[in-house]
């Protein structure tokens, strides 16, 4: 097999990241936008010692799970990779990918992975978009990076964004562009409108979850799926309520989403967040919700864990982690080991770094009880996972 060869291949599975996997002469070939069960002719684009990458030249026999993508930009825009798969297949694939991550990265062969929780809406579910804008003649183009990551795909509407975001993007196109074209590139953060009727101010937006309004920094983080965040909260609360918890640490607490909802089940919550604006709003959100058993500290998670808990010898019954995609830094995990909570709830949008961190904690006496995939990101390769660990 050489580059530019056309090979026949059958796709057996789909890797984390979205590419289908087949084999030619015992060499693994990764094929984007293919489906399990597809029989294909594939052009080999890149050939390495142990694997190759190819693209579909012709579908000989299509998989029964293959569907027609509704998006005009699919396979050009790099935002989605699963629109060609029926939704039930996506859910099963994501469960399998979580299992694989914990086996290959976390070295945990018997991880108890539950069935993936489906999103009530699989299109127009995202409440925030980060568009790229570039000068184009007298106007500008707005969209996302292409599948290669090197070019901008100019789009009129995005199928996974809430319709109010698409309307705002359309309005931007009609806006006076003279001040924009002076800059070659720009990133635009656009939030969806919200049914609470409240829009916050110039620095904040309002998100409503389970009937409670949350102020969030406009440049900050909040769960993206408008229709599944409440269920994610319920699943975390279910784990918290299953134990007797006096003291709980909510690390990477953001604007206090989980803290506000966990507060009825514990005596005292300490939320930790490095973003100063998010901490400000976490305090406001807790006060508005009548929460009196939560304090929110601004600073680096590792530093606060060290100073507030490890150095003082103070313990906590439970730690809730919701770190960025990069996962937890080793000093954070070391601090948790020193605090020695009875249980840990680890919420992650990246099973690879989650598996790495869970393996580290496992080496210090924590057993992985369960993993619950929650499909916060339909049509994409991303998956939220709620992990539950207990001290042995």
N, C-alpha and C positions, 0 to 999 in steps of 0.2 A: 504494500500500500504506500502510495506517495501523495504529496499534496497535489490538489486539482483532480485527483482520481474521482470517478463516480462509482460508488459502492452501493450494493443492496444491503439493507439492514432492517432488523426488527427491533423496535423499542420495547425494552423490558420494564423500565421504571423511570422515575424522574428524580434527579438530584436536587438537594437544597440549592436554591438559586434559580431553578426552573428549567434547566436543560434536561431533555430526555437522554436516557442511557441505552446504548446498544453495543454490540461487539462485532468486529470484523477481524477474523483470524486471531481471535483471543485478545485483540486490542480494544480497550474501552473507547467508545466514540460518544462525545457529548453533542447533542443536536438540539438547539433552542427551538421552541414552538412545536415540538413533537409531542405525541401522546402515547401512553402505554398501550401497546397493541398495534401501533402503526407499523405498516410495512412500507419502506421508503427507498428511494434512490437519493443518496446524499453525496454532495461534493465535499471532499476533504479540504479544509482550509488551512489547518495547522496540524502538524504531526510531531509529537514528542516521543520520548522513549517508551513511556508507559500508557499514553493515551493520545487521542486525537480530537479535534473539534471540527465539526462540519455544519453544513446548512442543507436544508431540504431542497432538492432539485425537482422531485416529483413524488407525489403520494401514490403508491401502487395500490394499497388497500388501507383505508382509514380505520382507525380505532372506533369502536362503538361509543367511547366516551368523548369523542371529538365533536365540538359544536362550532357554529359560525360566530366569530367574534363580532359584537355590535359596534365596535369602535373603528372609525375610518383610519386611525393612525396606528392601529395595532401592528406589531412587528417592526414599526419604525420608531415610535416613542418608547423610551426605556422604562416607563412607569409600571407597566403590567406585563406579566408573562404567562398567565393562566386563563385568559379569556377564551382560549380555544378548547378548554376542558369543561365538562359539565360540573356543576357545583359539588355534587356528591363526591365526584372523583377528587376535586380539590381538597375536600375535608379529609378524605382517607390518605391522600398523599402527604398532607401536612402532619398527620399523626405519625405516619411512617418516618418522615424526615426528623421529627423530634426523637423517635426511638433510635434512629441511626446516629444522630448527633451525640446522644448520651452513651451509645455503645462505642462509637469510634473515637470521640473526644473525651468523654467522661469515664470511659472504661467501665461502664455500668451496663451489663448485659441484660439484667432482669428489671430494668426500669418500668414501673407501673404507669403506663401512659394511657389515660382515659380517652374516650372518643372526643373528637374535636367539637366544640360548641359552635354551631353555625351562626352566622350573622343574619338577623331578620331581613336586612336589605343587602343585596350583593352588588348593587350599583348605586351611585349617587349617595354614598354613605359617609364620605369624608367631610369633616367640619373645618379643615384647614388645608390650604394649598400653598406650596412654595414654588411659584413660577419663576422662570428665568426670562428676562427681557433683553433684547438686543436691538441696536439701531439698524434700520433697513431703509436706505434712501431717505425720503422725507418723513417716514413713519418708523414703526418699530414692529418687531415680531415678539410674541409671547408664547411660551410653552414649556416643554421639558427637554432634558437632554435625550438624544437618540440612544439606541441600544448600544452603540459604541462608546457613548459618553463624551464624544468629541464635537457633536453638532447640536444645534438647537432645532427642535421640531416645532414649527409654528402651528398652533391648534386653535380651533374655534370653540370647542367644547370638550370637556373631559368627562368620560362616562362614570368615573368613580367619585368625582367631586359632587357635593351637594349643588343643586341647581342654582341656588343663590350665589354661589361662587362663580359659576359660569356666567351669570348675568353681570356680576361685577367685573369680570374679565372683559366681557363684551363692551361694557361702558368705558373701561380704560382705553380700549382701542379707539374709541370715538373722542377721547379727551384731547386737549391741546398737548401735543407731543414735543413742542419746541424745546422745553427744558430737559427732556429725557435724551434727545438725540446727541446731546453734548457728551454723554457717557456711553461707551461702547456696550457695556453689559450692566445689568442690574438684577437683583433678586427682589421679588414681590411676594410678601406674605399676605394672603387673603383669607379671612375667616368667614364662615357662613353666617347668615342671619340666624336669629334664634327665636324660638316660639315664646320666650318669656316676655318679649316686648322690651327688654332692657338691652342696651348696647354698650354699657360701660362708659368709658371716657376715652380721651386720646391715648392713654397709656394702657387701658385694660379692655377686655371683652368679657362677656358673661356667657357661661355655659350652664345649662340646667341638667342635673342628673337626679333621677328619682325624686323630682319635685323640689330639689334644693338648688339655689343659684350659687354659682362659684365665680368670683372675680379671678381672672387670669391675665398675666401680662401679655400684651399684644405680641411681644417678641419672645414669649415663654412657651412652655410645653403644656399640652393637655392631651388626653386620650383622643385619637383621631376619629373613631367610629361613633357617629351620633346616635346609633341605634343599639349598640352593644355594651357601652360603658357601664350602664346600670347593672347588667348581668355580670360583668367582670367584678364590680363592687360586691355583688351578692355572693359570688364564689369566694372572694377573700374573706368576707364576713362569716361565711359558713365555717371556714377553718378557724377563725379567731374564736367564734362562739362555741366551738367544740371543746375548748379547754378553759380552765380557770386561769385568767390572766390578770395579774395585778399591775405590772409595769410592762409597757410595750414601747419599743423604739421603731419609729416610722422613718427609715433612712431614705434619702432622696424623695422627700415628701411633696415636692412641688408646691402647689397652692392649697394643699391640705385635703385633697379629694378622699383618699382612703382614711385619713385620720378622723375626719368629720363623721364618716359612716361607721368606723370601728369604735368610736367613743362609748356607745352604750354597753359594750361588751367587756370593757377594761376599766381599771381604777385610774390609771394615769398613762398618758401618751406623751412621748417626747418626739416631736418631729424635727428632722434635720434636713436642711436644704442650703446649697451654696448660692443660689440666685436670690439676691436681696429683695427684689420686687416680689418674687413668689412667696417669700416668707411674710412680707408685709400683707399680701392678700390672704395667705393661709390664716393669719391672725384675724383678719377681718371676716373671713368666711366662717371661722369657728365661732366668733362672737355673734354673727348674724344668726347662726344655727343654734345658739344657746349652749354651746359646748364650753364647759368649765373645767374639764379634766385634761386639757391638752395645752402644751407649751411648744413653741416653735423657735428653733435656734438657727441662726444664720451663720454658715461657715462650711468649711471642708468636712465631709463626713468622717474621715479618718481622724482629723484633729479633735473634733468634738467627742467622738467615741473615746479617744484616748484620755482627754482631759476630764470629761464629765463622768465617765464610767470606769475605764480601766485603771487610771491612776488613783481614783478614789475608792476603788473596790466595789462600787455600786453595781448591782446585777440587774438583769431584766429577764422577765419570763419569756418574752417573745420578741423577735426582730422581724420586721417587714422590710424587704429590700425591693426597690423598683429603680435600678440604675439605668444609665444610658446604654446604648447598644454595645459599648466597649466592655460592659460588665463592671465588676468591682475590682478595685486595685488591691494588691496583696495586703497592704497594711490595713485596709478595711476588714478583710477576711480575718486577719490575725487578731484585730481588736474584738471581732465577734466571738472568735474562739476563746479569748480571754474573758469576755463577759459571760460566756457559756449560757445562753438562753436555752430553755427546754425545747423550743421549737423555732423554726425559721420559715417564713413565707417569702419565696423569691419569685418576683414577677419580672418577666423579661420579654423583650421583643427580639431577642437573638439567642436561639437555642445553643449555638456554638459556644458563646462566652458563658452562658448559663451552665452548660455541661462542664466546662472547664472549672468554674467556681464551685460547683457542687462536688466535683471530684476532690477539690482541695479541702472542702469542709468535711467530706466523708473520711478523709485521712485522719481527721481529728475527732472522730467519734460520732458524726452525724449520719443518720440513715435517711435515704430518700424514700419517703412514703408514697408520693404520687406526683404525677405531672398532668396538668390539665391544659391542653391547647385550646385557645379561644381565638376564633378567626376574626380578629379586628381588622384584617386587611384583605378582603376577598379580591380575587383576580391577580394578586401579587404574590411574590414568594415569601412575604413576611408573615410571621405568626407570633401571637402573644402566648406565653406559657406561664401558668401559675404552678410553681413547685412548692412542695411541702416537705420539710425535713424535721426530724426529731432527734434529740439526743438519745443515744442508745442506752 
